[in-house]
């Protein structure tokens, strides 16, 4: 039986593996360490299976696997019945392997599996056939209505998406006869928003930069230090590109092409899982051209540092500047609000929503229009204020 090694094209630059969009990157072909073969399963379908690194041993392994499938077919053994007898934890582990193989981020895989496990533990599910949409729906409703630490609708929707993706995979892979969560519906999260962010105005950004410069306070930890000019560069990069914390932490000096006024986010760190070249505003390019030369290969702290400390640094700097991190309406300014600031600025500048979608790297136009509709309402309110007031009696 024929076995082979998979060929993969990768892009290399200065001896390191990079993404396709990296300037100067050259393609190279790599062969997989293990051999693969095609197996005809007992259900009559063909599928590729990973074997071992030795060709002769791989051929023997494939032959043994095929003999077992042929035996099951001859005896009329239902592959699905065997899958249904597996424990739910075995399926969850295999689903995690599937997500990793299709290049989902490690954080997303961990988060999704954690949500699935929390549901199956709460419902005391042992096998895939024990999963019922009605029970999951009731469980999520209880989590939303409990007195202590109730979940928001948005959070329970994340749990719904996780369990729905899992049962869909079970059905597609013929590990279950049906998709048991096909009737599970998401709830309207817009009626229950627990965290509403607001954008900073141009004047507030100016006030923030001025305050950081004047106060000269240094933020530091055991293995990191952020001078005033470091924080200004960090905040302005987020506010003028919409980059997320993990994306900023991934940047190296080579990520910046200040001559062309652009920055590249590698696919491994981009939420869209593809290399993105983003244009830089001229004023941001000027700021970075004076700040970047004195920095090392990694100009910004690691993701672990930024993820846990960026929001606290920004909050202290906002308070120093006289800007309330949470206004009277409950809207907050955290680090992710700087991304909201970027998209809001595009809307106020009259940038077409489709162009704003690309600059913001949103997956759907709906996410972009949510911000645009908010800006439109502010402009309508301003227009309404121009009307004369109610006549006095």
C-alpha positions as CSV (number, residue, x, y, z in Angstrom):
1,X,0.0,0.0,0.0
2,X,1.3,3.4,-1.0
3,X,2.5,5.8,1.7
4,X,3.9,9.4,1.2
5,X,5.1,12.4,3.0
6,X,3.1,15.6,2.9
7,X,4.7,18.7,1.3
8,X,4.3,22.1,2.9
9,X,5.4,25.4,1.5
10,X,6.8,27.8,4.2
11,X,8.3,31.2,3.9
12,X,11.7,31.9,5.4
13,X,13.5,35.2,6.1
14,X,17.0,35.3,7.6
15,X,16.8,31.7,8.7
16,X,13.4,32.2,10.5
17,X,10.0,31.0,9.4
18,X,7.7,34.0,8.7
19,X,4.4,34.7,7.0
20,X,3.8,35.0,3.3
21,X,3.4,38.8,3.4
22,X,6.8,39.4,5.0
23,X,9.0,41.5,2.7
24,X,12.0,39.6,1.5
25,X,10.5,36.2,2.5
26,X,11.3,33.2,0.2
27,X,9.3,30.0,-0.2
28,X,10.8,26.7,0.8
29,X,9.3,23.2,0.6
30,X,9.2,21.1,3.7
31,X,8.4,17.4,4.0
32,X,6.5,16.1,7.0
33,X,8.4,13.9,9.4
34,X,5.8,11.2,9.3
35,X,4.4,9.2,6.4
36,X,0.7,9.3,5.5
37,X,-1.6,6.8,3.8
38,X,-5.2,6.6,2.5
39,X,-7.5,4.2,4.4
40,X,-10.9,2.9,3.2
41,X,-13.0,2.9,6.3
42,X,-15.7,0.4,7.3
43,X,-18.3,3.0,6.3
44,X,-16.9,3.1,2.8
45,X,-15.3,6.5,3.0
46,X,-11.6,7.3,2.3
47,X,-9.5,9.3,4.8
48,X,-5.9,10.1,5.2
49,X,-4.2,8.7,8.3
50,X,-0.8,9.7,9.9
51,X,1.5,6.8,10.3
52,X,5.2,6.8,11.4
53,X,8.6,8.1,10.3
54,X,9.9,4.8,8.9
55,X,8.6,4.0,5.4
56,X,8.5,0.3,5.7
57,X,7.0,0.4,9.1
58,X,4.4,2.9,7.8
59,X,3.4,0.6,5.0
60,X,3.0,-2.3,7.5
61,X,1.0,-0.1,9.8
62,X,-1.3,1.1,7.0
63,X,-1.9,-2.6,6.0
64,X,-2.9,-3.6,9.5
65,X,-5.2,-0.6,9.8
66,X,-6.9,-1.5,6.5
67,X,-7.3,-5.1,7.5
68,X,-9.1,-4.0,10.7
69,X,-11.4,-1.8,8.7
70,X,-12.1,-4.6,6.2
71,X,-12.9,-6.9,9.1
72,X,-15.3,-4.5,10.6
73,X,-17.0,-4.0,7.2
74,X,-17.3,-7.8,6.7
75,X,-18.8,-8.2,10.2
76,X,-21.2,-5.3,9.8
77,X,-19.7,-3.4,12.7
78,X,-21.0,0.1,12.9
79,X,-18.2,2.6,13.4
80,X,-20.5,5.2,14.8
81,X,-21.6,2.7,17.6
82,X,-18.0,2.5,18.7
83,X,-17.7,6.3,18.7
84,X,-20.9,6.7,20.8
85,X,-19.4,4.4,23.5
86,X,-16.4,6.7,23.9
87,X,-16.4,9.0,26.9
88,X,-17.3,12.7,26.3
89,X,-13.8,13.6,27.5
90,X,-12.2,11.5,24.7
91,X,-14.3,13.4,22.1
92,X,-13.4,16.8,23.6
93,X,-9.7,16.0,23.5
94,X,-10.1,14.9,19.8
95,X,-12.0,18.1,19.1
96,X,-9.1,20.1,20.6
97,X,-6.7,18.3,18.3
98,X,-8.9,19.1,15.3
99,X,-9.0,22.8,16.3
100,X,-5.3,22.9,16.6
101,X,-4.8,21.2,13.3
102,X,-6.9,23.8,11.5
103,X,-4.6,26.5,13.0
104,X,-6.9,28.0,15.7
105,X,-4.9,30.0,18.2
106,X,-3.9,28.1,21.4
107,X,-5.8,30.6,23.5
108,X,-9.0,30.1,21.5
109,X,-8.6,26.3,21.7
110,X,-8.2,26.4,25.5
111,X,-11.1,28.8,25.9
112,X,-13.4,26.8,23.7
113,X,-12.6,23.4,25.4
114,X,-12.9,25.0,28.9
115,X,-16.4,26.2,28.0
116,X,-17.4,22.8,26.6
117,X,-16.1,21.0,29.7
118,X,-17.9,23.4,32.1
119,X,-21.2,22.6,30.4
120,X,-20.7,18.8,30.3
121,X,-19.5,18.8,34.0
122,X,-22.5,20.8,35.1
123,X,-24.9,18.5,33.2
124,X,-23.0,15.4,34.3
125,X,-22.7,14.2,30.7
126,X,-20.8,10.9,30.2
127,X,-21.2,10.3,26.5
128,X,-22.1,12.3,23.4
129,X,-25.6,10.8,23.3
130,X,-26.3,12.4,26.7
131,X,-26.1,15.9,25.2
132,X,-29.5,17.6,24.8
133,X,-30.1,21.1,23.5
134,X,-33.0,21.7,26.0
135,X,-30.8,20.9,29.0
136,X,-28.0,23.1,27.8
137,X,-30.4,26.0,27.1
138,X,-31.9,25.6,30.7
139,X,-28.4,25.5,32.1
140,X,-27.4,28.7,30.4
141,X,-30.6,30.4,31.5
142,X,-29.8,29.4,35.1
143,X,-26.3,30.9,34.8
144,X,-27.8,34.2,33.6
145,X,-30.4,34.4,36.4
146,X,-28.3,33.2,39.4
147,X,-28.0,35.7,42.2
148,X,-24.2,35.3,42.7
149,X,-22.1,36.4,39.7
150,X,-24.8,36.0,37.0
151,X,-23.4,35.6,33.5
152,X,-24.2,38.1,30.8
153,X,-26.1,37.1,27.7
154,X,-23.0,37.7,25.6
155,X,-20.9,35.3,27.8
156,X,-23.6,32.5,27.6
157,X,-23.6,33.0,23.8
158,X,-19.9,32.2,23.8
159,X,-20.7,29.0,25.7
160,X,-23.5,28.2,23.1
161,X,-21.1,28.7,20.2
162,X,-18.5,26.4,21.8
163,X,-20.9,23.5,22.4
164,X,-22.6,24.0,19.0
165,X,-19.2,23.8,17.2
166,X,-18.4,20.7,19.2
167,X,-21.7,18.8,18.4
168,X,-21.5,19.9,14.8
169,X,-18.0,18.4,14.6
170,X,-19.3,15.2,16.2
171,X,-21.9,14.9,13.5
172,X,-19.7,15.8,10.5
173,X,-17.0,13.3,11.7
174,X,-19.7,10.6,12.1
175,X,-19.2,10.3,15.8
176,X,-22.8,11.0,16.4
177,X,-26.0,10.3,14.4
178,X,-27.3,13.9,14.6
179,X,-26.2,17.4,15.6
180,X,-27.8,17.5,19.0
181,X,-27.4,21.3,19.4
182,X,-28.9,22.3,16.1
183,X,-32.0,23.7,17.9
184,X,-29.9,25.7,20.5
185,X,-30.4,29.4,19.8
186,X,-28.3,32.4,20.8
187,X,-29.9,35.1,22.9
188,X,-30.0,38.8,22.1
189,X,-26.9,40.1,23.8
190,X,-27.7,43.7,22.9
191,X,-30.4,43.9,25.6
192,X,-27.9,43.0,28.3
193,X,-24.5,44.7,27.7
194,X,-22.5,44.6,30.9
195,X,-19.4,46.4,29.4
196,X,-19.9,49.4,27.2
197,X,-16.8,51.1,25.9
198,X,-16.5,54.6,24.7
199,X,-14.0,56.3,22.4
200,X,-11.6,59.0,23.5
201,X,-12.0,62.3,21.7
202,X,-9.1,64.0,19.9
203,X,-8.9,66.5,22.8
204,X,-8.8,63.7,25.4
205,X,-6.0,62.0,23.5
206,X,-4.1,65.3,23.4
207,X,-4.7,65.9,27.1
208,X,-3.5,62.3,27.9
209,X,-0.3,62.7,26.0
210,X,0.4,66.1,27.6
211,X,-0.3,64.8,31.1
212,X,2.0,61.8,30.7
213,X,4.8,64.0,29.4
214,X,4.5,66.5,32.2
215,X,4.1,64.1,35.1
216,X,7.0,61.9,33.9
217,X,5.8,58.9,35.9
218,X,7.5,55.5,35.2
219,X,5.5,52.3,35.2
220,X,7.5,49.1,36.0
221,X,7.4,45.5,37.2
222,X,10.0,42.8,37.9
223,X,11.0,42.4,34.2
224,X,9.6,45.4,32.5
225,X,9.7,49.2,32.5
226,X,7.6,51.7,30.7
227,X,8.9,55.3,30.5
228,X,6.5,58.1,29.6
229,X,7.5,58.1,26.0
230,X,7.0,54.3,25.9
231,X,3.4,54.6,27.1
232,X,2.7,57.4,24.7
233,X,4.0,55.3,21.8
234,X,1.9,52.3,23.1
235,X,-1.3,54.2,23.4
236,X,-1.0,56.2,20.2
237,X,-0.2,53.0,18.2
238,X,-3.4,51.4,19.5
239,X,-5.5,54.5,19.0
240,X,-4.2,55.2,15.4
241,X,-4.1,51.6,14.1
242,X,-6.7,49.7,16.2
243,X,-4.1,47.0,17.0
244,X,-5.0,44.7,19.9
245,X,-2.8,44.0,22.9
246,X,-1.6,40.6,21.6
247,X,-0.8,42.1,18.2
248,X,1.2,45.0,19.6
249,X,3.2,42.6,21.9
250,X,4.1,40.5,18.9
251,X,5.7,43.4,17.0
252,X,9.4,43.6,16.4
253,X,11.5,46.4,15.0
254,X,11.4,44.6,11.6
255,X,7.5,44.8,11.7
256,X,7.8,48.6,11.1
257,X,8.5,50.0,7.6
258,X,8.6,53.7,8.5
259,X,9.8,54.7,5.1
260,X,6.6,53.4,3.6
261,X,4.6,54.3,6.7
262,X,3.3,50.8,7.5
263,X,3.4,48.0,10.1
264,X,3.0,44.3,9.5
265,X,1.2,42.0,12.0
266,X,2.2,38.3,11.5
267,X,-0.7,35.8,10.9
268,X,0.2,33.9,14.0
269,X,-0.8,36.9,16.1
270,X,-3.5,38.5,14.0
271,X,-7.1,37.6,15.0
272,X,-7.8,37.0,11.3
273,X,-5.0,34.4,11.1
274,X,-3.3,36.2,8.2
275,X,-0.5,38.6,7.7
276,X,-1.8,42.2,7.7
277,X,0.1,45.2,6.4
278,X,-1.5,48.3,7.9
279,X,-0.8,51.9,6.9
280,X,0.4,54.4,9.6
281,X,-0.9,57.9,10.0
282,X,1.8,60.4,9.2
283,X,1.9,61.8,12.7
284,X,2.2,58.3,14.1
285,X,5.0,57.5,11.7
286,X,6.8,60.7,12.9
287,X,6.4,59.7,16.6
288,X,7.7,56.2,16.0
289,X,10.6,57.4,13.9
290,X,12.0,59.3,17.0
291,X,11.0,56.6,19.5
292,X,11.8,53.3,17.8
293,X,15.6,53.7,17.1
294,X,16.5,53.5,20.8
295,X,14.5,50.3,21.4
296,X,15.6,46.7,21.1
297,X,14.4,43.9,18.9
298,X,11.1,43.8,20.9
299,X,10.1,47.4,21.4
300,X,7.0,46.5,23.5
301,X,6.6,44.3,26.6
302,X,5.5,40.7,26.1
303,X,1.9,39.7,25.8
304,X,1.8,38.4,29.3
305,X,3.0,41.8,30.6
306,X,0.7,43.9,28.5
307,X,-2.3,41.7,29.0
308,X,-2.2,42.1,32.7
309,X,-0.8,45.6,33.0
310,X,-1.8,47.7,30.1
311,X,-5.3,48.4,31.4
312,X,-4.0,49.4,34.8
313,X,-1.3,51.7,33.3
314,X,-3.9,53.4,31.1
315,X,-6.3,53.8,34.0
316,X,-3.7,55.6,36.1
317,X,-2.6,57.8,33.2
318,X,-6.3,58.7,32.5
319,X,-6.9,59.7,36.1
320,X,-3.7,61.8,36.2
321,X,-5.0,63.5,33.1
322,X,-8.4,64.2,34.7
323,X,-10.2,61.8,32.4
324,X,-12.6,59.4,34.1
325,X,-12.1,55.8,33.1
326,X,-15.8,55.3,33.7
327,X,-18.3,58.1,33.0
328,X,-21.7,58.8,34.5
329,X,-23.5,56.6,31.9
330,X,-21.3,53.6,32.9
331,X,-19.3,53.6,29.7
332,X,-15.6,52.7,30.3
333,X,-12.3,53.5,28.8
334,X,-9.9,50.5,28.9
335,X,-7.1,49.5,26.6
336,X,-9.5,47.9,24.1
337,X,-11.4,51.2,24.0
338,X,-8.4,52.6,22.1
339,X,-9.3,50.3,19.2
340,X,-12.9,51.6,19.5
341,X,-11.3,55.1,19.4
342,X,-9.6,54.3,16.1
343,X,-12.8,53.0,14.4
344,X,-14.8,56.0,15.8
345,X,-12.3,58.4,14.4
346,X,-12.6,56.8,11.0
347,X,-16.4,57.2,11.2
348,X,-16.2,60.8,12.2
349,X,-13.7,61.5,9.3
350,X,-16.3,60.2,6.8
351,X,-14.3,57.1,5.8
352,X,-16.5,54.6,3.9
353,X,-17.6,51.7,6.1
354,X,-16.1,49.1,3.8
355,X,-12.7,50.8,3.9
356,X,-13.1,51.1,7.7
357,X,-13.8,47.4,7.9
358,X,-10.5,46.6,6.2
359,X,-8.6,49.0,8.3
360,X,-10.2,47.7,11.5
361,X,-9.7,44.1,10.2
362,X,-13.3,43.2,11.2
363,X,-14.6,39.8,10.1
364,X,-18.0,41.2,9.2
365,X,-19.3,44.6,8.2
366,X,-21.8,44.3,11.1
367,X,-19.1,44.9,13.7
368,X,-18.0,48.1,11.8
369,X,-21.5,49.4,11.4
370,X,-22.2,49.0,15.2
371,X,-19.7,51.8,15.7
372,X,-20.8,53.8,12.7
373,X,-24.5,53.7,13.9
374,X,-23.3,55.0,17.3
375,X,-21.5,57.9,15.7
376,X,-24.5,58.7,13.5
377,X,-26.7,59.0,16.6
378,X,-24.2,61.5,18.1
379,X,-24.3,63.6,15.0
380,X,-28.1,63.4,14.8
381,X,-28.2,64.6,18.5
382,X,-26.0,67.5,17.6
383,X,-28.2,68.5,14.7
384,X,-31.3,68.3,17.0
385,X,-29.6,70.6,19.5
386,X,-29.6,73.3,16.8
387,X,-33.4,73.5,17.0
388,X,-34.9,76.3,19.1
389,X,-36.0,75.2,22.6
390,X,-39.6,74.7,23.9
391,X,-41.3,78.1,24.2
392,X,-41.7,79.3,27.8
393,X,-45.3,79.6,29.0
